[in-house]
Amino acid sequence: MSTIGTVLTVVLMILAVVLAAIILMQSKRSAGLGAVGGSSSGDSYWSKNKGNSMEGALEKYTKIGGALFMIIAFIVNLVG
């Protein structure tokens, strides 16, 4: 494996640990499918401003981290 492959593998391992920590910091969503029923929680003040909260930030970081993980894993596969 080339030097770039080794560096990307190390970055991938660090990203995996950080992503696992971010996922574990998120709160559980205990409502599950029960919230699908006639609940109007989709229009609440909390749901409209969720992006400004810590939970919204963790969700955004999870999406970005997951995308980076997939891209780097694909590149490591091509290089190695």
PDB file with SEQRES, HELIX, SHEET and CRYST1 records, atoms N, CA, C and O in Angstrom:
SEQRES   1 A   80  MET SER THR ILE GLY THR VAL LEU THR VAL VAL LEU MET          
SEQRES   2 A   80  ILE LEU ALA VAL VAL LEU ALA ALA ILE ILE LEU MET GLN          
SEQRES   3 A   80  SER LYS ARG SER ALA GLY LEU GLY ALA VAL GLY GLY SER          
SEQRES   4 A   80  SER SER GLY ASP SER TYR TRP SER LYS ASN LYS GLY ASN          
SEQRES   5 A   80  SER MET GLU GLY ALA LEU GLU LYS TYR THR LYS ILE GLY          
SEQRES   6 A   80  GLY ALA LEU PHE MET ILE ILE ALA PHE ILE VAL ASN LEU          
SEQRES   7 A   80  VAL GLY                                                      
HELIX    1 AA1 THR A    3  MET A   25  1                                  23    
HELIX    2 AA2 GLY A   32  VAL A   36  5                                   5    
HELIX    3 AA3 SER A   41  ASP A   43  5                                   3    
HELIX    4 AA4 TYR A   45  LYS A   48  1                                   4    
HELIX    5 AA5 LYS A   50  ASN A   52  5                                   3    
HELIX    6 AA6 MET A   54  VAL A   79  1                                  26    
CRYST1    1.000    1.000    1.000  90.00  90.00  90.00 P 1           1          
ATOM      1  N   MET A   1       0.847  -1.176   0.000  1.00  0.00           N  
ATOM      2  CA  MET A   1       0.000   0.000   0.000  1.00  0.00           C  
ATOM      3  C   MET A   1       0.893   1.239   0.000  1.00  0.00           C  
ATOM      4  O   MET A   1       1.911   1.289   0.691  1.00  0.00           O  
ATOM      5  N   SER A   2       0.506   2.202  -0.760  1.00  0.00           N  
ATOM      6  CA  SER A   2       1.293   3.422  -0.875  1.00  0.00           C  
ATOM      7  C   SER A   2       1.150   4.301   0.364  1.00  0.00           C  
ATOM      8  O   SER A   2       0.343   4.027   1.253  1.00  0.00           O  
ATOM      9  N   THR A   3       1.937   5.341   0.400  1.00  0.00           N  
ATOM     10  CA  THR A   3       1.912   6.259   1.537  1.00  0.00           C  
ATOM     11  C   THR A   3       0.548   6.946   1.659  1.00  0.00           C  
ATOM     12  O   THR A   3       0.030   7.121   2.762  1.00  0.00           O  
ATOM     13  N   ILE A   4      -0.023   7.329   0.525  1.00  0.00           N  
ATOM     14  CA  ILE A   4      -1.325   7.999   0.571  1.00  0.00           C  
ATOM     15  C   ILE A   4      -2.401   7.049   1.096  1.00  0.00           C  
ATOM     16  O   ILE A   4      -3.319   7.471   1.800  1.00  0.00           O  
ATOM     17  N   GLY A   5      -2.285   5.777   0.754  1.00  0.00           N  
ATOM     18  CA  GLY A   5      -3.229   4.788   1.263  1.00  0.00           C  
ATOM     19  C   GLY A   5      -3.121   4.620   2.766  1.00  0.00           C  
ATOM     20  O   GLY A   5      -4.128   4.495   3.463  1.00  0.00           O  
ATOM     21  N   THR A   6      -1.879   4.619   3.264  1.00  0.00           N  
ATOM     22  CA  THR A   6      -1.667   4.490   4.705  1.00  0.00           C  
ATOM     23  C   THR A   6      -2.214   5.703   5.448  1.00  0.00           C  
ATOM     24  O   THR A   6      -2.862   5.560   6.485  1.00  0.00           O  
ATOM     25  N   VAL A   7      -1.957   6.880   4.925  1.00  0.00           N  
ATOM     26  CA  VAL A   7      -2.447   8.113   5.551  1.00  0.00           C  
ATOM     27  C   VAL A   7      -3.975   8.135   5.557  1.00  0.00           C  
ATOM     28  O   VAL A   7      -4.588   8.489   6.565  1.00  0.00           O  
ATOM     29  N   LEU A   8      -4.589   7.759   4.436  1.00  0.00           N  
ATOM     30  CA  LEU A   8      -6.051   7.753   4.374  1.00  0.00           C  
ATOM     31  C   LEU A   8      -6.659   6.698   5.299  1.00  0.00           C  
ATOM     32  O   LEU A   8      -7.744   6.898   5.846  1.00  0.00           O  
ATOM     33  N   THR A   9      -5.958   5.576   5.471  1.00  0.00           N  
ATOM     34  CA  THR A   9      -6.440   4.550   6.390  1.00  0.00           C  
ATOM     35  C   THR A   9      -6.416   5.056   7.830  1.00  0.00           C  
ATOM     36  O   THR A   9      -7.347   4.804   8.593  1.00  0.00           O  
ATOM     37  N   VAL A  10      -5.360   5.767   8.200  1.00  0.00           N  
ATOM     38  CA  VAL A  10      -5.285   6.342   9.545  1.00  0.00           C  
ATOM     39  C   VAL A  10      -6.384   7.386   9.735  1.00  0.00           C  
ATOM     40  O   VAL A  10      -7.022   7.427  10.787  1.00  0.00           O  
ATOM     41  N   VAL A  11      -6.607   8.223   8.735  1.00  0.00           N  
ATOM     42  CA  VAL A  11      -7.673   9.226   8.802  1.00  0.00           C  
ATOM     43  C   VAL A  11      -9.030   8.543   8.920  1.00  0.00           C  
ATOM     44  O   VAL A  11      -9.902   9.016   9.648  1.00  0.00           O  
ATOM     45  N   LEU A  12      -9.215   7.431   8.206  1.00  0.00           N  
ATOM     46  CA  LEU A  12     -10.468   6.685   8.260  1.00  0.00           C  
ATOM     47  C   LEU A  12     -10.705   6.103   9.653  1.00  0.00           C  
ATOM     48  O   LEU A  12     -11.832   6.119  10.148  1.00  0.00           O  
ATOM     49  N   MET A  13      -9.657   5.593  10.281  1.00  0.00           N  
ATOM     50  CA  MET A  13      -9.808   5.047  11.637  1.00  0.00           C  
ATOM     51  C   MET A  13     -10.146   6.140  12.644  1.00  0.00           C  
ATOM     52  O   MET A  13     -10.989   5.939  13.519  1.00  0.00           O  
ATOM     53  N   ILE A  14      -9.495   7.292  12.527  1.00  0.00           N  
ATOM     54  CA  ILE A  14      -9.787   8.410  13.435  1.00  0.00           C  
ATOM     55  C   ILE A  14     -11.221   8.896  13.228  1.00  0.00           C  
ATOM     56  O   ILE A  14     -11.937   9.175  14.190  1.00  0.00           O  
ATOM     57  N   LEU A  15     -11.630   8.994  11.965  1.00  0.00           N  
ATOM     58  CA  LEU A  15     -12.992   9.420  11.654  1.00  0.00           C  
ATOM     59  C   LEU A  15     -14.012   8.426  12.190  1.00  0.00           C  
ATOM     60  O   LEU A  15     -15.082   8.834  12.642  1.00  0.00           O  
ATOM     61  N   ALA A  16     -13.710   7.140  12.151  1.00  0.00           N  
ATOM     62  CA  ALA A  16     -14.622   6.126  12.675  1.00  0.00           C  
ATOM     63  C   ALA A  16     -14.821   6.292  14.174  1.00  0.00           C  
ATOM     64  O   ALA A  16     -15.945   6.174  14.662  1.00  0.00           O  
ATOM     65  N   VAL A  17     -13.755   6.562  14.909  1.00  0.00           N  
ATOM     66  CA  VAL A  17     -13.864   6.754  16.355  1.00  0.00           C  
ATOM     67  C   VAL A  17     -14.660   8.017  16.675  1.00  0.00           C  
ATOM     68  O   VAL A  17     -15.517   8.007  17.559  1.00  0.00           O  
ATOM     69  N   VAL A  18     -14.378   9.102  15.958  1.00  0.00           N  
ATOM     70  CA  VAL A  18     -15.095  10.365  16.180  1.00  0.00           C  
ATOM     71  C   VAL A  18     -16.571  10.211  15.833  1.00  0.00           C  
ATOM     72  O   VAL A  18     -17.438  10.707  16.553  1.00  0.00           O  
ATOM     73  N   LEU A  19     -16.852   9.528  14.735  1.00  0.00           N  
ATOM     74  CA  LEU A  19     -18.237   9.329  14.322  1.00  0.00           C  
ATOM     75  C   LEU A  19     -18.995   8.470  15.332  1.00  0.00           C  
ATOM     76  O   LEU A  19     -20.163   8.737  15.615  1.00  0.00           O  
ATOM     77  N   ALA A  20     -18.351   7.455  15.870  1.00  0.00           N  
ATOM     78  CA  ALA A  20     -18.987   6.622  16.901  1.00  0.00           C  
ATOM     79  C   ALA A  20     -19.287   7.450  18.146  1.00  0.00           C  
ATOM     80  O   ALA A  20     -20.345   7.285  18.754  1.00  0.00           O  
ATOM     81  N   ALA A  21     -18.381   8.328  18.530  1.00  0.00           N  
ATOM     82  CA  ALA A  21     -18.605   9.180  19.697  1.00  0.00           C  
ATOM     83  C   ALA A  21     -19.767  10.138  19.467  1.00  0.00           C  
ATOM     84  O   ALA A  21     -20.578  10.356  20.367  1.00  0.00           O  
ATOM     85  N   ILE A  22     -19.854  10.707  18.279  1.00  0.00           N  
ATOM     86  CA  ILE A  22     -20.950  11.630  17.963  1.00  0.00           C  
ATOM     87  C   ILE A  22     -22.281  10.897  17.988  1.00  0.00           C  
ATOM     88  O   ILE A  22     -23.273  11.427  18.489  1.00  0.00           O  
ATOM     89  N   ILE A  23     -22.310   9.688  17.452  1.00  0.00           N  
ATOM     90  CA  ILE A  23     -23.551   8.921  17.438  1.00  0.00           C  
ATOM     91  C   ILE A  23     -23.977   8.561  18.855  1.00  0.00           C  
ATOM     92  O   ILE A  23     -25.167   8.599  19.168  1.00  0.00           O  
ATOM     93  N   LEU A  24     -23.031   8.214  19.712  1.00  0.00           N  
ATOM     94  CA  LEU A  24     -23.369   7.862  21.084  1.00  0.00           C  
ATOM     95  C   LEU A  24     -23.828   9.062  21.903  1.00  0.00           C  
ATOM     96  O   LEU A  24     -24.542   8.886  22.891  1.00  0.00           O  
ATOM     97  N   MET A  25     -23.442  10.267  21.525  1.00  0.00           N  
ATOM     98  CA  MET A  25     -23.854  11.469  22.244  1.00  0.00           C  
ATOM     99  C   MET A  25     -25.284  11.883  21.916  1.00  0.00           C  
ATOM    100  O   MET A  25     -25.879  12.677  22.645  1.00  0.00           O  
ATOM    101  N   GLN A  26     -25.841  11.358  20.833  1.00  0.00           N  
ATOM    102  CA  GLN A  26     -27.195  11.738  20.447  1.00  0.00           C  
ATOM    103  C   GLN A  26     -28.211  11.098  21.380  1.00  0.00           C  
ATOM    104  O   GLN A  26     -27.979  10.024  21.936  1.00  0.00           O  
ATOM    105  N   SER A  27     -29.347  11.783  21.542  1.00  0.00           N  
ATOM    106  CA  SER A  27     -30.400  11.253  22.408  1.00  0.00           C  
ATOM    107  C   SER A  27     -31.199  10.195  21.662  1.00  0.00           C  
ATOM    108  O   SER A  27     -31.238  10.176  20.432  1.00  0.00           O  
ATOM    109  N   LYS A  28     -31.835   9.315  22.431  1.00  0.00           N  
ATOM    110  CA  LYS A  28     -32.657   8.278  21.828  1.00  0.00           C  
ATOM    111  C   LYS A  28     -33.950   8.877  21.320  1.00  0.00           C  
ATOM    112  O   LYS A  28     -34.444   9.876  21.843  1.00  0.00           O  
ATOM    113  N   ARG A  29     -34.478   8.258  20.311  1.00  0.00           N  
ATOM    114  CA  ARG A  29     -35.784   8.668  19.797  1.00  0.00           C  
ATOM    115  C   ARG A  29     -36.766   7.575  20.173  1.00  0.00           C  
ATOM    116  O   ARG A  29     -37.016   6.655  19.394  1.00  0.00           O  
ATOM    117  N   SER A  30     -37.312   7.679  21.351  1.00  0.00           N  
ATOM    118  CA  SER A  30     -38.150   6.615  21.883  1.00  0.00           C  
ATOM    119  C   SER A  30     -39.554   6.609  21.291  1.00  0.00           C  
ATOM    120  O   SER A  30     -40.282   5.635  21.481  1.00  0.00           O  
ATOM    121  N   ALA A  31     -39.955   7.645  20.589  1.00  0.00           N  
ATOM    122  CA  ALA A  31     -41.305   7.693  20.041  1.00  0.00           C  
ATOM    123  C   ALA A  31     -41.483   6.635  18.958  1.00  0.00           C  
ATOM    124  O   ALA A  31     -42.539   6.006  18.886  1.00  0.00           O  
ATOM    125  N   GLY A  32     -40.497   6.430  18.135  1.00  0.00           N  
ATOM    126  CA  GLY A  32     -40.553   5.403  17.104  1.00  0.00           C  
ATOM    127  C   GLY A  32     -41.711   5.600  16.154  1.00  0.00           C  
ATOM    128  O   GLY A  32     -42.023   6.725  15.764  1.00  0.00           O  
ATOM    129  N   LEU A  33     -42.349   4.498  15.781  1.00  0.00           N  
ATOM    130  CA  LEU A  33     -43.471   4.564  14.850  1.00  0.00           C  
ATOM    131  C   LEU A  33     -44.745   5.050  15.523  1.00  0.00           C  
ATOM    132  O   LEU A  33     -45.715   5.372  14.836  1.00  0.00           O  
ATOM    133  N   GLY A  34     -44.766   5.110  16.842  1.00  0.00           N  
ATOM    134  CA  GLY A  34     -45.943   5.603  17.538  1.00  0.00           C  
ATOM    135  C   GLY A  34     -46.212   7.069  17.265  1.00  0.00           C  
ATOM    136  O   GLY A  34     -47.351   7.520  17.390  1.00  0.00           O  
ATOM    137  N   ALA A  35     -45.201   7.811  16.899  1.00  0.00           N  
ATOM    138  CA  ALA A  35     -45.367   9.233  16.606  1.00  0.00           C  
ATOM    139  C   ALA A  35     -45.973   9.470  15.237  1.00  0.00           C  
ATOM    140  O   ALA A  35     -46.344  10.599  14.915  1.00  0.00           O  
ATOM    141  N   VAL A  36     -46.082   8.416  14.414  1.00  0.00           N  
ATOM    142  CA  VAL A  36     -46.628   8.579  13.074  1.00  0.00           C  
ATOM    143  C   VAL A  36     -48.131   8.831  13.130  1.00  0.00           C  
ATOM    144  O   VAL A  36     -48.664   9.483  12.233  1.00  0.00           O  
ATOM    145  N   GLY A  37     -48.815   8.351  14.124  1.00  0.00           N  
ATOM    146  CA  GLY A  37     -50.259   8.471  14.302  1.00  0.00           C  
ATOM    147  C   GLY A  37     -50.784   9.887  14.160  1.00  0.00           C  
ATOM    148  O   GLY A  37     -50.149  10.535  13.327  1.00  0.00           O  
ATOM    149  N   GLY A  38     -51.673  10.472  14.690  1.00  0.00           N  
ATOM    150  CA  GLY A  38     -52.174  11.823  14.448  1.00  0.00           C  
ATOM    151  C   GLY A  38     -51.440  12.910  15.188  1.00  0.00           C  
ATOM    152  O   GLY A  38     -52.017  13.975  15.407  1.00  0.00           O  
ATOM    153  N   SER A  39     -50.230  12.711  15.579  1.00  0.00           N  
ATOM    154  CA  SER A  39     -49.506  13.715  16.366  1.00  0.00           C  
ATOM    155  C   SER A  39     -49.095  14.884  15.481  1.00  0.00           C  
ATOM    156  O   SER A  39     -48.647  14.694  14.350  1.00  0.00           O  
ATOM    157  N   SER A  40     -49.249  16.074  15.999  1.00  0.00           N  
ATOM    158  CA  SER A  40     -48.868  17.263  15.237  1.00  0.00           C  
ATOM    159  C   SER A  40     -47.547  17.828  15.740  1.00  0.00           C  
ATOM    160  O   SER A  40     -47.354  19.044  15.746  1.00  0.00           O  
ATOM    161  N   SER A  41     -46.647  16.963  16.158  1.00  0.00           N  
ATOM    162  CA  SER A  41     -45.367  17.444  16.688  1.00  0.00           C  
ATOM    163  C   SER A  41     -44.468  18.001  15.602  1.00  0.00           C  
ATOM    164  O   SER A  41     -43.453  18.623  15.915  1.00  0.00           O  
ATOM    165  N   GLY A  42     -44.804  17.802  14.346  1.00  0.00           N  
ATOM    166  CA  GLY A  42     -43.985  18.308  13.257  1.00  0.00           C  
ATOM    167  C   GLY A  42     -44.043  19.816  13.127  1.00  0.00           C  
ATOM    168  O   GLY A  42     -43.167  20.416  12.503  1.00  0.00           O  
ATOM    169  N   ASP A  43     -45.065  20.444  13.708  1.00  0.00           N  
ATOM    170  CA  ASP A  43     -45.223  21.891  13.589  1.00  0.00           C  
ATOM    171  C   ASP A  43     -44.882  22.622  14.869  1.00  0.00           C  
ATOM    172  O   ASP A  43     -45.226  23.795  15.012  1.00  0.00           O  
ATOM    173  N   SER A  44     -44.223  21.974  15.794  1.00  0.00           N  
ATOM    174  CA  SER A  44     -43.937  22.616  17.072  1.00  0.00           C  
ATOM    175  C   SER A  44     -42.762  23.585  16.948  1.00  0.00           C  
ATOM    176  O   SER A  44     -42.011  23.563  15.973  1.00  0.00           O  
ATOM    177  N   TYR A  45     -42.632  24.417  17.946  1.00  0.00           N  
ATOM    178  CA  TYR A  45     -41.516  25.370  17.975  1.00  0.00           C  
ATOM    179  C   TYR A  45     -40.190  24.641  18.009  1.00  0.00           C  
ATOM    180  O   TYR A  45     -39.226  25.067  17.373  1.00  0.00           O  
ATOM    181  N   TRP A  46     -40.135  23.524  18.763  1.00  0.00           N  
ATOM    182  CA  TRP A  46     -38.886  22.760  18.888  1.00  0.00           C  
ATOM    183  C   TRP A  46     -38.460  22.195  17.539  1.00  0.00           C  
ATOM    184  O   TRP A  46     -37.276  22.241  17.203  1.00  0.00           O  
ATOM    185  N   SER A  47     -39.394  21.665  16.763  1.00  0.00           N  
ATOM    186  CA  SER A  47     -39.035  21.062  15.487  1.00  0.00           C  
ATOM    187  C   SER A  47     -38.592  22.114  14.466  1.00  0.00           C  
ATOM    188  O   SER A  47     -37.767  21.831  13.598  1.00  0.00           O  
ATOM    189  N   LYS A  48     -39.140  23.324  14.572  1.00  0.00           N  
ATOM    190  CA  LYS A  48     -38.744  24.372  13.634  1.00  0.00           C  
ATOM    191  C   LYS A  48     -37.349  24.901  13.934  1.00  0.00           C  
ATOM    192  O   LYS A  48     -36.638  25.300  13.012  1.00  0.00           O  
ATOM    193  N   ASN A  49     -36.940  24.915  15.193  1.00  0.00           N  
ATOM    194  CA  ASN A  49     -35.641  25.450  15.591  1.00  0.00           C  
ATOM    195  C   ASN A  49     -34.651  24.357  15.991  1.00  0.00           C  
ATOM    196  O   ASN A  49     -33.689  24.629  16.710  1.00  0.00           O  
ATOM    197  N   LYS A  50     -34.870  23.155  15.544  1.00  0.00           N  
ATOM    198  CA  LYS A  50     -34.021  22.033  15.923  1.00  0.00           C  
ATOM    199  C   LYS A  50     -32.594  22.212  15.409  1.00  0.00           C  
ATOM    200  O   LYS A  50     -31.649  21.773  16.063  1.00  0.00           O  
ATOM    201  N   GLY A  51     -32.425  22.840  14.268  1.00  0.00           N  
ATOM    202  CA  GLY A  51     -31.099  23.037  13.695  1.00  0.00           C  
ATOM    203  C   GLY A  51     -30.205  23.934  14.528  1.00  0.00           C  
ATOM    204  O   GLY A  51     -28.982  23.875  14.401  1.00  0.00           O  
ATOM    205  N   ASN A  52     -30.792  24.761  15.376  1.00  0.00           N  
ATOM    206  CA  ASN A  52     -30.018  25.669  16.214  1.00  0.00           C  
ATOM    207  C   ASN A  52     -29.627  25.049  17.544  1.00  0.00           C  
ATOM    208  O   ASN A  52     -28.894  25.669  18.315  1.00  0.00           O  
ATOM    209  N   SER A  53     -30.096  23.840  17.833  1.00  0.00           N  
ATOM    210  CA  SER A  53     -29.824  23.209  19.114  1.00  0.00           C  
ATOM    211  C   SER A  53     -28.622  22.274  19.007  1.00  0.00           C  
ATOM    212  O   SER A  53     -28.088  22.043  17.922  1.00  0.00           O  
ATOM    213  N   MET A  54     -28.211  21.745  20.150  1.00  0.00           N  
ATOM    214  CA  MET A  54     -27.100  20.796  20.186  1.00  0.00           C  
ATOM    215  C   MET A  54     -27.473  19.502  19.467  1.00  0.00           C  
ATOM    216  O   MET A  54     -26.641  18.892  18.795  1.00  0.00           O  
ATOM    217  N   GLU A  55     -28.727  19.091  19.615  1.00  0.00           N  
ATOM    218  CA  GLU A  55     -29.179  17.874  18.954  1.00  0.00           C  
ATOM    219  C   GLU A  55     -29.152  18.033  17.433  1.00  0.00           C  
ATOM    220  O   GLU A  55     -28.779  17.104  16.716  1.00  0.00           O  
ATOM    221  N   GLY A  56     -29.541  19.190  16.950  1.00  0.00           N  
ATOM    222  CA  GLY A  56     -29.496  19.459  15.516  1.00  0.00           C  
ATOM    223  C   GLY A  56     -28.076  19.487  14.994  1.00  0.00           C  
ATOM    224  O   GLY A  56     -27.803  19.014  13.890  1.00  0.00           O  
ATOM    225  N   ALA A  57     -27.163  20.046  15.790  1.00  0.00           N  
ATOM    226  CA  ALA A  57     -25.756  20.088  15.377  1.00  0.00           C  
ATOM    227  C   ALA A  57     -25.168  18.680  15.325  1.00  0.00           C  
ATOM    228  O   ALA A  57     -24.423  18.356  14.400  1.00  0.00           O  
ATOM    229  N   LEU A  58     -25.494  17.843  16.309  1.00  0.00           N  
ATOM    230  CA  LEU A  58     -24.988  16.468  16.301  1.00  0.00           C  
ATOM    231  C   LEU A  58     -25.523  15.689  15.109  1.00  0.00           C  
ATOM    232  O   LEU A  58     -24.813  14.878  14.515  1.00  0.00           O  
ATOM    233  N   GLU A  59     -26.773  15.940  14.765  1.00  0.00           N  
ATOM    234  CA  GLU A  59     -27.361  15.272  13.602  1.00  0.00           C  
ATOM    235  C   GLU A  59     -26.645  15.698  12.316  1.00  0.00           C  
ATOM    236  O   GLU A  59     -26.375  14.875  11.441  1.00  0.00           O  
ATOM    237  N   LYS A  60     -26.344  16.989  12.218  1.00  0.00           N  
ATOM    238  CA  LYS A  60     -25.637  17.493  11.039  1.00  0.00           C  
ATOM    239  C   LYS A  60     -24.230  16.912  10.958  1.00  0.00           C  
ATOM    240  O   LYS A  60     -23.784  16.520   9.880  1.00  0.00           O  
ATOM    241  N   TYR A  61     -23.521  16.854  12.101  1.00  0.00           N  
ATOM    242  CA  TYR A  61     -22.175  16.291  12.121  1.00  0.00           C  
ATOM    243  C   TYR A  61     -22.179  14.805  11.790  1.00  0.00           C  
ATOM    244  O   TYR A  61     -21.236  14.301  11.180  1.00  0.00           O  
ATOM    245  N   THR A  62     -23.236  14.101  12.188  1.00  0.00           N  
ATOM    246  CA  THR A  62     -23.349  12.684  11.864  1.00  0.00           C  
ATOM    247  C   THR A  62     -23.487  12.479  10.363  1.00  0.00           C  
ATOM    248  O   THR A  62     -22.858  11.588   9.793  1.00  0.00           O  
ATOM    249  N   LYS A  63     -24.301  13.293   9.732  1.00  0.00           N  
ATOM    250  CA  LYS A  63     -24.482  13.181   8.281  1.00  0.00           C  
ATOM    251  C   LYS A  63     -23.192  13.506   7.535  1.00  0.00           C  
ATOM    252  O   LYS A  63     -22.819  12.799   6.599  1.00  0.00           O  
ATOM    253  N   ILE A  64     -22.512  14.570   7.946  1.00  0.00           N  
ATOM    254  CA  ILE A  64     -21.257  14.951   7.294  1.00  0.00           C  
ATOM    255  C   ILE A  64     -20.192  13.884   7.524  1.00  0.00           C  
ATOM    256  O   ILE A  64     -19.478  13.506   6.595  1.00  0.00           O  
ATOM    257  N   GLY A  65     -20.085  13.399   8.757  1.00  0.00           N  
ATOM    258  CA  GLY A  65     -19.098  12.372   9.078  1.00  0.00           C  
ATOM    259  C   GLY A  65     -19.353  11.072   8.336  1.00  0.00           C  
ATOM    260  O   GLY A  65     -18.413  10.422   7.880  1.00  0.00           O  
ATOM    261  N   GLY A  66     -20.616  10.688   8.211  1.00  0.00           N  
ATOM    262  CA  GLY A  66     -20.958   9.475   7.472  1.00  0.00           C  
ATOM    263  C   GLY A  66     -20.608   9.582   5.998  1.00  0.00           C  
ATOM    264  O   GLY A  66     -20.100   8.634   5.399  1.00  0.00           O  
ATOM    265  N   ALA A  67     -20.885  10.741   5.419  1.00  0.00           N  
ATOM    266  CA  ALA A  67     -20.539  10.949   4.012  1.00  0.00           C  
ATOM    267  C   ALA A  67     -19.023  10.927   3.813  1.00  0.00           C  
ATOM    268  O   ALA A  67     -18.529  10.305   2.872  1.00  0.00           O  
ATOM    269  N   LEU A  68     -18.288  11.601   4.695  1.00  0.00           N  
ATOM    270  CA  LEU A  68     -16.823  11.582   4.605  1.00  0.00           C  
ATOM    271  C   LEU A  68     -16.276  10.172   4.772  1.00  0.00           C  
ATOM    272  O   LEU A  68     -15.340   9.781   4.074  1.00  0.00           O  
ATOM    273  N   PHE A  69     -16.854   9.407   5.690  1.00  0.00           N  
ATOM    274  CA  PHE A  69     -16.407   8.047   5.921  1.00  0.00           C  
ATOM    275  C   PHE A  69     -16.578   7.206   4.659  1.00  0.00           C  
ATOM    276  O   PHE A  69     -15.670   6.466   4.279  1.00  0.00           O  
ATOM    277  N   MET A  70     -17.723   7.313   4.014  1.00  0.00           N  
ATOM    278  CA  MET A  70     -17.955   6.535   2.793  1.00  0.00           C  
ATOM    279  C   MET A  70     -17.023   6.951   1.665  1.00  0.00           C  
ATOM    280  O   MET A  70     -16.511   6.103   0.934  1.00  0.00           O  
ATOM    281  N   ILE A  71     -16.800   8.251   1.521  1.00  0.00           N  
ATOM    282  CA  ILE A  71     -15.925   8.737   0.446  1.00  0.00           C  
ATOM    283  C   ILE A  71     -14.489   8.289   0.673  1.00  0.00           C  
ATOM    284  O   ILE A  71     -13.833   7.813  -0.253  1.00  0.00           O  
ATOM    285  N   ILE A  72     -13.997   8.437   1.900  1.00  0.00           N  
ATOM    286  CA  ILE A  72     -12.613   8.047   2.198  1.00  0.00           C  
ATOM    287  C   ILE A  72     -12.451   6.538   2.078  1.00  0.00           C  
ATOM    288  O   ILE A  72     -11.423   6.069   1.590  1.00  0.00           O  
ATOM    289  N   ALA A  73     -13.445   5.770   2.513  1.00  0.00           N  
ATOM    290  CA  ALA A  73     -13.370   4.309   2.387  1.00  0.00           C  
ATOM    291  C   ALA A  73     -13.320   3.896   0.918  1.00  0.00           C  
ATOM    292  O   ALA A  73     -12.601   2.964   0.558  1.00  0.00           O  
ATOM    293  N   PHE A  74     -14.072   4.580   0.080  1.00  0.00           N  
ATOM    294  CA  PHE A  74     -14.048   4.293  -1.363  1.00  0.00           C  
ATOM    295  C   PHE A  74     -12.686   4.617  -1.962  1.00  0.00           C  
ATOM    296  O   PHE A  74     -12.167   3.853  -2.775  1.00  0.00           O  
ATOM    297  N   ILE A  75     -12.107   5.743  -1.564  1.00  0.00           N  
ATOM    298  CA  ILE A  75     -10.789   6.139  -2.082  1.00  0.00           C  
ATOM    299  C   ILE A  75      -9.715   5.167  -1.604  1.00  0.00           C  
ATOM    300  O   ILE A  75      -8.825   4.807  -2.374  1.00  0.00           O  
ATOM    301  N   VAL A  76      -9.787   4.734  -0.333  1.00  0.00           N  
ATOM    302  CA  VAL A  76      -8.817   3.761   0.172  1.00  0.00           C  
ATOM    303  C   VAL A  76      -8.924   2.452  -0.603  1.00  0.00           C  
ATOM    304  O   VAL A  76      -7.916   1.800  -0.875  1.00  0.00           O  
ATOM    305  N   ASN A  77     -10.150   2.073  -0.957  1.00  0.00           N  
ATOM    306  CA  ASN A  77     -10.344   0.853  -1.747  1.00  0.00           C  
ATOM    307  C   ASN A  77      -9.719   0.995  -3.134  1.00  0.00           C  
ATOM    308  O   ASN A  77      -9.116   0.046  -3.635  1.00  0.00           O  
ATOM    309  N   LEU A  78      -9.852   2.147  -3.751  1.00  0.00           N  
ATOM    310  CA  LEU A  78      -9.270   2.352  -5.080  1.00  0.00           C  
ATOM    311  C   LEU A  78      -7.743   2.407  -5.034  1.00  0.00           C  
ATOM    312  O   LEU A  78      -7.071   1.885  -5.924  1.00  0.00           O  
ATOM    313  N   VAL A  79      -7.201   3.040  -3.993  1.00  0.00           N  
ATOM    314  CA  VAL A  79      -5.738   3.189  -3.882  1.00  0.00           C  
ATOM    315  C   VAL A  79      -5.092   1.859  -3.511  1.00  0.00           C  
ATOM    316  O   VAL A  79      -4.050   1.489  -4.053  1.00  0.00           O  
ATOM    317  N   GLY A  80      -5.730   1.142  -2.572  1.00  0.00           N  
ATOM    318  CA  GLY A  80      -5.132  -0.098  -2.065  1.00  0.00           C  
ATOM    319  C   GLY A  80      -5.400  -1.211  -2.993  1.00  0.00           C  
ATOM    320  O   GLY A  80      -4.978  -2.340  -2.741  1.00  0.00           O  
TER     321      GLY A  80                                                      
END                                                                             
